Amino acid sequence: MDNERIDRDIALRSARLYIPLSLGAGVLFYLAATLTGDHTLVARMGGAVWVALLSLIVSMPIVTSRVKRTLRR
């Protein structure tokens, strides 16, 4: 029972970190595409969603393992 609480706490803390991180990467991509080129709105939005999704996939296991290591100490 205690392990379930710890796992839930790890998942919540991790999500509070990797979700804003990946959304921020998507926003930065959108801003960079808007400021540096003449890309269409669909291309900018699609690229921002793609970057956010890929950064979510990459950052999720990294952040979760770091949070787990920190909380298990």
C-alpha positions in Angstrom: 0.0 0.0 0.0 2.8 2.4 0.8 4.6 1.6 -2.5 1.4 2.6 -4.4 1.5 6.0 -2.7 5.2 6.5 -3.4 4.7 5.5 -7.1 1.7 7.9 -7.4 3.8 10.7 -5.9 6.7 9.9 -8.3 4.3 10.0 -11.2 2.7 13.3 -10.2 6.0 15.1 -9.5 7.5 13.8 -12.7 4.5 15.0 -14.7 4.7 18.4 -13.2 8.2 18.7 -14.6 8.1 17.0 -18.0 4.8 18.3 -19.3 5.8 22.0 -18.9 9.2 21.2 -20.3 7.8 19.6 -23.5 5.1 22.3 -23.9 7.8 25.0 -23.5 9.9 23.3 -26.3 6.9 23.4 -28.6 6.3 27.0 -27.8 9.9 27.9 -28.5 9.8 26.0 -31.8 6.6 28.0 -32.8 8.2 31.3 -31.9 11.4 30.4 -33.7 9.5 29.4 -36.8 7.4 32.5 -36.7 10.3 34.9 -36.2 12.8 33.4 -38.6 10.9 32.3 -41.6 7.8 32.7 -43.8 6.3 29.3 -42.9 2.5 28.8 -43.0 0.5 28.6 -39.9 -0.2 24.9 -40.4 3.6 24.2 -40.7 4.3 26.2 -37.6 1.5 24.5 -35.5 2.3 21.1 -36.8 6.0 21.5 -36.1 5.3 22.8 -32.6 3.0 19.9 -31.8 5.6 17.5 -33.2 8.4 19.0 -31.2 6.3 19.0 -28.0 5.3 15.3 -28.6 8.8 14.2 -29.2 10.2 16.1 -26.3 7.5 14.6 -24.1 8.5 11.1 -25.2 12.2 11.8 -24.6 11.9 13.7 -21.3 9.4 11.4 -19.6 11.7 8.5 -18.7 14.6 10.8 -18.0 12.7 13.0 -15.6 10.9 10.1 -14.0 14.1 8.3 -13.2 15.6 11.4 -11.7 12.6 12.1 -9.5 12.5 8.4 -8.5 16.1 8.5 -7.5 15.6 11.7 -5.5 12.5 10.5 -3.7 13.9 7.0 -2.8 16.8 8.6 -0.9 
